[in-house]
Amino acid sequence: MDASNASRTIEQQITEVMEILNRAAKDSDFESARQRLARWKVRTGNLVKEIAGPEEAERFLEIWRHFSYTADDTMLPLTDEVNSYTSFVVALKEDFDSGRSPSFAGAAETADSGHLVVRGSRIVFLVHGHDELNMRRLEDLLRGWHLEPVILSFKPGRGRTLIEKFEEEARRAAFAFVLFTPDDLIQGRDAQYFQVRPNVLFELGWLYGRLGRQRVCIVSKRGTAIPSDLDGINRIEFQDSVTEKAGELQDELRAAGLLASQAEVVQQRESRLGS
């Protein structure tokens, strides 16, 4: 199948899955929607294998494996799953449209060999402690940049333990911001100091191992102690609000390929004007 036909076929799959989602939103028959989505996944997985090869098909299946349902599921988990699939197939379509090979070597790995990223993911995982205001500010920034922030506490449990929930949700991410805020007062040998909650350090370590240091960034509020063995991880410090550092946050996302560079933005604008 040539690139043009492949692109049109993928577009048809995107249309079909959005119709499934829209129908579920109208009739609230989520069980039927899940059945239709299951059939769509089989068709789309086979299609991806045919037009892009077994490696891309395996990446599509990797997204599939992360989702499960319980009897009380509603629109939110269905929407989350559909969004993950569409992010993948839209990225695949863009590869065909631009003439890039969709099966390039290392497509599921970051620059740090051995660290895995779900191909086509637009998900940015947010780790936070008690500072919910700055967590919300960071979430709003990411949505404004057309990315998909994931906050663990907002996700349904679906019968999962906390660690299972974290691993399944974090595994879908292409990048992670870890918000360091002065939540715990520690009495040291010589002085008192503030540090992050223990769960923040745990999640940071897991994400570092999964994504690699180029796709994890600490966003630290001034006055928060940071262990010296974290010096190798990218870090942005703010005074009161994360919005102070919006430009630096964008730079990190651009470096990871999640936001277009200024040159690409200009090129796209000129292309639209010329068409």
VENFEN-V303338 format. One record per residue. RES is the residue in three letters. PSI is psi in degrees with one decimal (* if undefined). OMEGA is omega in radians with two decimals (NA if undefined). NEAR is the number of other C-alpha atoms within 10 Angstrom. Layout:
RES & PSI & OMEGA & NEAR
RES & PSI & OMEGA & NEAR
This chain:
MET & 128.4 & -3.13 & 10
ASP & 169.7 & -3.03 & 8
ALA & -39.0 & -3.11 & 18
SER & -46.5 & 3.12 & 12
ASN & -37.9 & 3.11 & 12
ALA & -42.9 & 3.13 & 20
SER & -42.9 & 3.14 & 20
ARG & -37.7 & 3.13 & 14
THR & -41.8 & 3.10 & 18
ILE & -41.2 & 3.11 & 22
GLU & -39.2 & 3.11 & 15
GLN & -39.8 & 3.11 & 12
GLN & -38.9 & 3.10 & 19
ILE & -44.6 & 3.12 & 20
THR & -43.4 & -3.12 & 12
GLU & -45.1 & -3.08 & 15
VAL & -31.8 & 3.07 & 21
MET & -32.6 & 3.06 & 17
GLU & -38.1 & 3.07 & 13
ILE & -45.6 & -3.12 & 20
LEU & -44.4 & -3.12 & 21
ASN & -38.2 & 3.12 & 14
ARG & -41.0 & 3.11 & 15
ALA & -37.1 & 3.12 & 20
ALA & -31.1 & -3.11 & 16
LYS & -44.7 & -3.02 & 8
ASP & -7.6 & 3.12 & 10
SER & 21.6 & 3.08 & 14
ASP & 80.8 & -3.01 & 13
PHE & -28.4 & 3.10 & 20
GLU & -45.7 & 3.10 & 14
SER & -37.6 & 3.12 & 14
ALA & -40.3 & 3.13 & 21
ARG & -35.9 & 3.10 & 16
GLN & -43.6 & 3.11 & 12
ARG & -39.8 & 3.13 & 15
LEU & -37.8 & 3.12 & 20
ALA & -42.7 & 3.12 & 13
ARG & -37.7 & 3.10 & 11
TRP & -40.2 & -3.12 & 17
LYS & -40.6 & 3.11 & 19
VAL & -47.9 & 3.14 & 11
ARG & -44.6 & -3.08 & 12
THR & -38.9 & 3.08 & 21
GLY & -43.2 & 3.09 & 19
ASN & -39.0 & 3.13 & 16
LEU & -45.2 & 3.13 & 17
VAL & -41.2 & 3.11 & 23
LYS & -39.6 & -3.10 & 15
GLU & -44.4 & -3.00 & 14
ILE & -20.2 & -3.06 & 21
ALA & -8.5 & 3.06 & 19
GLY & 166.0 & -3.06 & 14
PRO & -30.0 & -3.13 & 15
GLU & -43.5 & 3.10 & 18
GLU & -38.0 & 3.11 & 23
ALA & -38.4 & 3.12 & 19
GLU & -36.5 & 3.10 & 14
ARG & -36.8 & 3.06 & 19
PHE & -43.3 & 3.12 & 24
LEU & -30.7 & 3.11 & 15
GLU & -39.2 & 3.06 & 15
ILE & -45.0 & -3.11 & 19
TRP & -42.6 & -3.04 & 16
ARG & -15.8 & -3.04 & 9
HIS & -6.7 & -3.02 & 15
PHE & 139.6 & 3.04 & 14
SER & 162.4 & -3.06 & 13
TYR & 155.3 & 2.98 & 14
THR & 171.2 & -3.01 & 9
ALA & -25.6 & -3.07 & 8
ASP & 15.1 & 3.13 & 7
ASP & 147.2 & 3.14 & 14
THR & -146.4 & -3.00 & 16
MET & -33.6 & -3.01 & 14
LEU & -53.3 & -3.14 & 10
PRO & -33.4 & 3.10 & 16
LEU & -43.2 & 3.12 & 21
THR & -42.6 & 3.12 & 15
ASP & -44.3 & -3.11 & 14
GLU & -46.1 & 3.14 & 16
VAL & -41.5 & 3.13 & 17
ASN & -38.0 & 3.13 & 18
SER & -42.2 & 3.11 & 21
TYR & -44.1 & -3.10 & 20
THR & -35.3 & 3.07 & 20
SER & -41.5 & -3.14 & 17
PHE & -51.8 & -3.03 & 19
VAL & -29.5 & 3.06 & 22
VAL & -43.2 & 3.10 & 18
ALA & -37.8 & 3.10 & 16
LEU & -43.3 & 3.11 & 23
LYS & -41.5 & 3.13 & 22
GLU & -35.1 & 3.08 & 15
ASP & -46.0 & 3.12 & 16
PHE & -42.4 & -3.11 & 22
ASP & -35.2 & -3.08 & 15
SER & -5.2 & -3.13 & 9
GLY & 3.3 & 3.09 & 11
ARG & 148.0 & 3.05 & 13
SER & 128.6 & -3.13 & 13
PRO & -5.1 & -3.09 & 20
SER & 44.2 & -3.12 & 17
PHE & 152.8 & -3.08 & 11
ALA & 140.2 & 3.08 & 9
GLY & 21.9 & -3.07 & 13
ALA & -24.7 & -3.11 & 16
ALA & 10.1 & -3.11 & 18
GLU & 148.8 & 3.04 & 17
THR & -175.0 & 3.11 & 21
ALA & -24.4 & 3.08 & 14
ASP & 107.4 & -3.04 & 12
SER & 136.6 & 3.09 & 10
GLY & -9.5 & 3.12 & 14
HIS & 130.5 & -2.97 & 17
LEU & 137.5 & 3.07 & 21
VAL & 131.9 & 3.10 & 21
VAL & 122.9 & -3.07 & 22
ARG & 135.4 & 3.10 & 24
GLY & -3.3 & -3.10 & 23
SER & 138.2 & 3.03 & 24
ARG & 17.6 & -3.04 & 23
ILE & 131.2 & 3.03 & 25
VAL & 117.2 & -3.12 & 25
PHE & 132.9 & -3.14 & 24
LEU & 121.6 & 3.05 & 21
VAL & 135.1 & -3.09 & 24
HIS & 164.7 & 3.05 & 25
GLY & -122.5 & -3.06 & 18
HIS & -13.1 & -3.07 & 15
ASP & 80.9 & -3.09 & 14
GLU & -25.8 & 3.14 & 11
LEU & -49.6 & 3.14 & 11
ASN & -28.0 & 3.02 & 18
MET & -44.0 & 3.12 & 21
ARG & -39.2 & 3.11 & 14
ARG & -43.0 & 3.13 & 13
LEU & -40.3 & 3.08 & 22
GLU & -45.1 & -3.13 & 19
ASP & -40.1 & 3.10 & 16
LEU & -46.5 & -3.10 & 18
LEU & -41.6 & 3.10 & 19
ARG & -37.1 & 3.09 & 12
GLY & -24.3 & 3.10 & 10
TRP & 13.5 & 3.07 & 12
HIS & 35.1 & 3.02 & 13
LEU & 169.2 & -3.08 & 18
GLU & 95.9 & 3.10 & 21
PRO & 140.4 & 3.07 & 21
VAL & 124.3 & 3.11 & 20
ILE & 120.5 & -2.95 & 18
LEU & -42.2 & -3.07 & 18
SER & -18.0 & 3.14 & 12
PHE & -6.8 & -3.08 & 7
LYS & 141.2 & 3.12 & 14
PRO & 148.1 & -3.10 & 12
GLY & -40.5 & 3.14 & 15
ARG & 38.8 & 3.08 & 15
GLY & 7.8 & -3.10 & 11
ARG & 148.5 & 2.94 & 12
THR & 165.9 & -3.11 & 10
LEU & -42.5 & -3.11 & 11
ILE & -36.1 & 3.08 & 10
GLU & -42.9 & 3.12 & 12
LYS & -46.4 & 3.14 & 19
PHE & -49.0 & -3.08 & 18
GLU & -42.9 & -3.10 & 16
GLU & -40.2 & -3.13 & 15
GLU & -42.8 & -3.10 & 18
ALA & -27.9 & -3.10 & 26
ARG & -19.9 & -3.12 & 21
ARG & -9.5 & -2.97 & 22
ALA & 151.8 & 3.02 & 27
ALA & -13.1 & -3.09 & 26
PHE & 159.0 & 3.09 & 28
ALA & 132.6 & 2.92 & 26
PHE & 130.7 & -3.12 & 27
VAL & 112.3 & -3.05 & 22
LEU & 114.3 & 3.09 & 26
PHE & 115.8 & 3.12 & 28
THR & 153.5 & -3.04 & 24
PRO & 82.0 & -3.03 & 19
ASP & -36.7 & -3.07 & 15
ASP & 128.4 & 3.06 & 15
LEU & 121.8 & -3.09 & 13
ILE & 133.9 & 3.07 & 13
GLN & 102.9 & 3.12 & 10
GLY & -180.0 & -3.13 & 8
ARG & -37.8 & -3.07 & 6
ASP & -20.8 & -3.07 & 6
ALA & 167.0 & 3.04 & 7
GLN & 151.2 & 3.07 & 9
TYR & 162.1 & 3.14 & 14
PHE & 140.0 & 3.09 & 16
GLN & 174.8 & -3.10 & 18
VAL & 167.3 & 3.05 & 22
ARG & 148.1 & -3.14 & 17
PRO & -35.4 & -3.12 & 12
ASN & -29.8 & 3.13 & 12
VAL & -43.0 & 3.12 & 16
LEU & -39.8 & 3.12 & 19
PHE & -48.7 & -3.10 & 11
GLU & -35.9 & 3.06 & 20
LEU & -46.7 & -3.13 & 23
GLY & -40.8 & 3.14 & 14
TRP & -45.4 & -3.11 & 15
LEU & -37.1 & 3.08 & 25
TYR & -44.4 & 3.13 & 19
GLY & -33.5 & -3.11 & 14
ARG & -49.1 & -2.97 & 21
LEU & -24.6 & -3.03 & 26
GLY & 159.0 & -3.00 & 22
ARG & -19.5 & 3.13 & 19
GLN & -12.9 & -3.12 & 19
ARG & 17.5 & 3.06 & 27
VAL & 134.0 & -3.13 & 27
CYS & 127.6 & 3.04 & 21
ILE & 128.7 & 3.07 & 19
VAL & 103.2 & -2.91 & 22
SER & 130.7 & 3.03 & 22
LYS & 134.4 & -3.10 & 20
ARG & 135.8 & -3.12 & 14
GLY & -0.3 & 3.12 & 15
THR & 123.9 & 3.12 & 18
ALA & 137.6 & 3.12 & 16
ILE & 124.8 & 3.13 & 16
PRO & 141.1 & -3.06 & 9
SER & -24.9 & -3.13 & 7
ASP & 2.6 & 3.03 & 7
LEU & 10.0 & -3.07 & 13
ASP & -25.5 & -3.10 & 9
GLY & -7.7 & -3.11 & 9
ILE & 138.1 & 3.12 & 15
ASN & 141.5 & -3.04 & 15
ARG & 138.0 & 3.04 & 18
ILE & 129.6 & -3.13 & 18
GLU & 136.1 & 3.08 & 19
PHE & 162.2 & -3.11 & 14
GLN & -63.1 & -3.09 & 12
ASP & -38.7 & -3.06 & 10
SER & 139.9 & 3.11 & 15
VAL & -22.0 & 3.14 & 22
THR & -21.0 & 3.08 & 16
GLU & -27.5 & -3.02 & 12
LYS & 27.9 & -3.10 & 15
ALA & -41.8 & -3.13 & 13
GLY & -42.4 & 3.13 & 9
GLU & -35.6 & 3.08 & 14
LEU & -42.7 & 3.09 & 20
GLN & -39.4 & 3.12 & 18
ASP & -41.6 & 3.12 & 16
GLU & -41.0 & -3.13 & 21
LEU & -36.4 & 3.08 & 25
ARG & -42.6 & -3.13 & 14
ALA & -28.1 & 3.12 & 13
ALA & 0.1 & 3.10 & 17
GLY & 14.4 & -3.12 & 14
LEU & -17.3 & 3.05 & 21
LEU & 146.4 & 3.11 & 18
ALA & 146.1 & 3.03 & 16
SER & 164.9 & 3.12 & 15
GLN & -38.1 & 3.13 & 10
ALA & -39.6 & 3.12 & 9
GLU & -37.8 & 3.11 & 11
VAL & -44.8 & 3.12 & 12
VAL & -43.3 & -3.14 & 12
GLN & -42.6 & 3.12 & 12
GLN & -40.4 & -3.14 & 13
ARG & -44.0 & 3.13 & 11
GLU & -36.1 & 3.12 & 11
SER & -40.8 & 3.12 & 10
ARG & -40.3 & -3.14 & 9
LEU & -33.0 & -3.10 & 8
GLY & -14.3 & -3.08 & 7
SER & * & NA & 5
